[in-house]
Amino acid sequence: MQKKIIITVCLVLAGIAALGLITLKDAGEFKKLAPHSSCTCVKVHNVLGAEDIAIDPSTGTAFISSHDRRAYLNEGKLFQGALFGYELAGRPRLRNLTAGLKMPFHPHGISFYRAPDGRRLLFVINHVSPLHTVEIFEYDNGALAHRETVTDPLMISPNDITAVGPRLFYFTNDHGSGSGFAKKMEEFLRLPRSNIVYYDGAGARVVAGGLAYANGIWAGAAGKLLYASTTTGKKFYVFRRGTSGALTLLRAIDIGTAGDNIDVDARGTIRVTCHPKMLTFLRHAADEANRAPSQILEVRGSPEDGYSFTETYLDGGTEISAASVAAGYREHLLIGSVFEPFFLHCKAGK
């Protein structure tokens, strides 16, 4: 009997060890990284947690979502966040656009939309515990004015958003559950329980499901395609948009790394910012001294011919740690991250 118990314990321990090795491998912890970059960058300080950046291509105005995410994750503290404006056409200028905002504001993903009547609108995921909302702002004469708050029971764990009309948008739920423990199980077991939701101006409905940590999302207002990335699923998705907001899957590309935000600039360049080592990212989330790598992929192709991707930027965490977005405007590239107290303003060439 004692021998059987010993054998059983050994088998259990071996299983745990094997599961641990598989988890480390799937998280990218064994990857050998070779940092490289084709641009020169400077740090723009005093912007904490620039997790997402959206650029108005007609003016070169960048909008930056800022929030102290580490304080919330580690201590449960919710400090007021902000939206910053940063001018790229001419002399760069940084301004806090929501300094006088009176409502609780904890921004996450953002999307810029220029309406047919010329209005410039900014859609923002706002985490107001225990609810989540989408805040719609109008940008006019260098100032933001709050226009509307949208909420819906399907806003379970919203991450990123893409606007396709004055009151029409898609967003990702990065988890299928709102509870902390269930979220952790989804992450570590890579359960495909997240989704993409479409809001049609009156209500929301799920238009794509079965995704493993849906994260970044992008759709052009005039286009018929929608792009999405997954973090634990490590995929880049291409969907066709229907007139009713329905999505038809065209391509699912394995990118081999944890996808975060997506940006498509005026030239049509698709950039996906990624976390090549996910457990290192979690250690960085707990302590800024633990640096995490940053990676940018450029995706090229079409639904008909297929897609390929190229790594155009990789940093071990020295220049910027845990980058989450790379937004382009002409020769400019702005790189933001989840936790850093700055973002990078980069230009092509060394």
N, C-alpha and C positions, 0 to 999 in steps of 0.2 A: 504493500500500500504506500509506504514511504517513497519507494522508488518511482511509483506512478505519479505521486505528487511532485517530486523533483522534476520529472520529465515534463509534466504539465506546466510547471512554473517556467522552466527553460524555454518551452515552446512559446508561451505567452510573452516572455521577455524578448525572444527572437523576433516575434511578430511586431512588438512595439518598436524595436530597433529598426526593422525593415520599413515600417510605416514612417518612422522619423527620417530615414534616408530618402524615401520617396518624396516626402514633404519638402525636404531641403532641396532636392533636385528640381521638383516642379516649381519651387519658389525662385529658382535661378541662383541659389546660393553657391553652386559649384562653377558658375560661369567665370571664365577668364576675360576680363575687360581690358580693352586697349583704347584709352581715351583719345579723342581727336576732335578737331573743330575746324571749320573753314571760315570762321568769322572772328572778329575782335569784339569784345564786350566790356561794358562798364557797368558798375552797380548803381542803381537808383535807389537810394535809401529812404527810410521812413514810410515804407509800405509793408505792413506785416501780413504774411500769408497771402500773397498775390496768386491765389489758386487758379483763377480764370481771367482771361483778357479777351475783349472783343474790340475790333477796330472798325470805325466808320471809314470805308475805303474812299469815299468822296471828299473827305476833309483831312484824313490822317489823324483823327482824334481816337485815342485808345481809352477804353474804359476798363478799369481794373477792380476786381472783387477782392476785398481785403478783410481778413478776420483773424483773431488770435485763436487758431484751431488747436494748438497744443494745450493751451490753458483749459479748453473745454474737454479735450480727450483725457487729459491726465488728472485734472482737478475738478471737472464739472462746472467750471466757471464760465459764464457767458458774458463776455465784454461786448460792447457795442462795436459793430463792424462798420465798414465804409465802402463807398465807391469813389475811386479816384479817376480823374481825367488827366491824360498825358498827351500833349500835342507833339506830333511827329513831323508835321509840315512846318518847316521853319525852325525856330529855336525851341527845343524841348522845354515844356513847362508842366509841372505836376501840381494838381489842385485836388483838395478833398471836396467832392461834389455833394456830400450828404452830411456835412458838419452840423447843419441845423435840423436834421431829420428828427422828429419827435417820437416816432414809433420804434419798438424793438427791432433791431436790424442785424441779422447774422447771415450775410450773403455767401452763396456758394457759386454754382454755375450761372453764367450770364450769356445773353444773346442780344446783338444789335439788329434792329430792323428799321429800314426806311420805307415808310408807307407810300402808297401811290400819290397821296396828296402832299408829300414832301415832309411830313412829320418824321422826326427821328426818335425812335422808341427803344428803350432798354428793358429787357425782361430779366428778372433776377430771382433765382431760387433763394428763399428766405427760411431759415430754420428757427421758428419761434416755438420753443418747447411748450406743450407737447405736440403742437401742430406744425405743419409745413405750409408755406404759401408761395405763390408767384407774385412778385410786385412788378407792376408796369410803370415805368417812368417815361416822361417826355423830356428830351434834351433840346433846349432852345436858348439862343443868345448866351451860350456858355454856362447855363444853369440847368439842373435837373429838377423837374416837378413831378411829384408822385401823382399818378392818375387812377390807379386801381389796384386792389388786392384780390387775387383769385385763389380759392382753395377748393379742394375736392377730396373725398375719401380715398381716392386712388393715389394721392400723394403720400405714399407710405414711407419711402426713403429717397426722396428726389435728390439727384446729383447734378445733372447737367440739363440744359434747355436749349432749344433752337426755335426761334419764332419764324412763322411763315405767313403771318397776317397780323393786322392790328390787334386782334384778340384770338389768334390761332397759334398754337405752339405744340411741339412734342417735348417730352422730358423723359429722362431715364430714372427708374427706381433701381438703385444699385443693389438692393436686397428685396426679397419677397416678404420679409418680416420686419416689424418695427422694434422688436425687443432685442436688447444687447446680446444675450446668450445665443439666441437663434441666429443673429447676424454672424457671430463668430463661427458657428457651426457651418453656415453657408460658405464662409470664406475658407476655412481650413479643409472642408470636405469638397470644396469647389462645386457646390450644388447649383444647378441652373434654375434658380428661382426668381431671378430679377426680370425686368421687362421694360418695354417702351410704351409710353402712354401718349395719346393724342387728345388735346383739348380743343373742341370745335367752337368755342365761344359760348356754349351753353352747358356743356358737361364733358366728362372725360371717359375714355374707354381704352383698354389695352389693345394695342395693334401689333405687338410682337412680344412673345414670351419665351421661356426656356433658355434664358441667357445667364451665364455665370458672371455675375458682378458687372452688369451694364454700367458704363461710365460715360465716356464722351459721346456727343451727338452733334451733328451738323446737317443742315439742309438749306440750300439756297432758296430764297423766296420765289424766284422765277423758274427754278429748276425742277426736275422730276425725280431726283435722286436724294436719298438720305443715307448718311454714313453714321455708323456707331462703332464704338470699341468696347471690349470687355477686359476686365482686369484679371481675375483668376481664370477666365476662359481663354485669354491671350488671342483674341480674334479681332479682325476688322471686318465689319459687315457692310454690304451695299444693298440697299433696298430701293425698289421703285415705289414712288408715292402715287396713290390713287386720288381721284378728285374728292373723295369723301374723307381723305386722310388715311385710308387703309395702306398697309405696307406689304409689298411682295418681295421676298428674299431673292436677290439675284446672285450674290456672291458672299461666301464666308471664308476669309483668308486667314490662315494661321500665321501670326506674326512672331510667335515664340517669345513674347515678352508681355508684361502687364500694361495694357493700354489705359491711358487717362484721357485728357481732353483732345479734341480735334479742332483744327483750324484750316480753313481754305481761304487763301488770299485772293485778291482781285485778278491775279495772273492764273488762278486755278491750281496753285500748288497746294497739295493736301499734306498737312503735317499732323502726325500723331505723337504726342509726348508720352513716354513710357517709363515704367519702373522695372529695370532688369533684375533687381534683387528684392523680392517682396518682403522677406523677413528682415532684411537690413532696413528697409523702409519703416517697418514697425518699430525697430530699435531706435531709429532716428525720431520717430513720432514721440517716443518716450523721453528721449534725451538728445538735444541738439548736438552734443559732442560726438554722437554716433552718426557719422556722415553716410549719406545714401547716394548711389549713383543716379545720374540724369541722362535720359536718352531721347533723341528725336528721330523719328522715321519720316521719310517722304514717300508717299504712295503714288504710284503712277499706273494708268491703265484705263480701261473702260469695261462696262458690263459685257460687251461683245467679245473683246479680246483678252479679258482677264486682267489681273492686277499684279504688280510687283512692288517691292519696297526696298528702300536704301537707307541705311543708317547715316545721317548727315552730321550728327552731334552726339558725343558721348563724353561725359565727365564723371569722374569717380566720386564726386562730392566736394571737390576742392573749390571749384568756381561757383557752383550752385548745387545744393543738395535737394533731392526729391523734387525735381522739376515736374510740373503738372500741365503746363501749357506753353506753346510756342506760336505766337501770332505774328504774321508777316504783313508789312506794308512797304512796297517798293524795295529799296535796299535795306530796310530796317527789319529786325527781328526782335520781338520782346519775349523773354523767357521768364515765366513766373513759377513759383513753387508753393507747396502746401504750407510750409512753416517759416521760411526765411524772412528776415526783416527788410528785404529788398527784392527787386527784380532786376534782370539783366536787359540792357539796351545794347543790342548787337548790330553790327554791320558786316556785310559780306567782304571777304578778303582779309588777308593778314597784314 
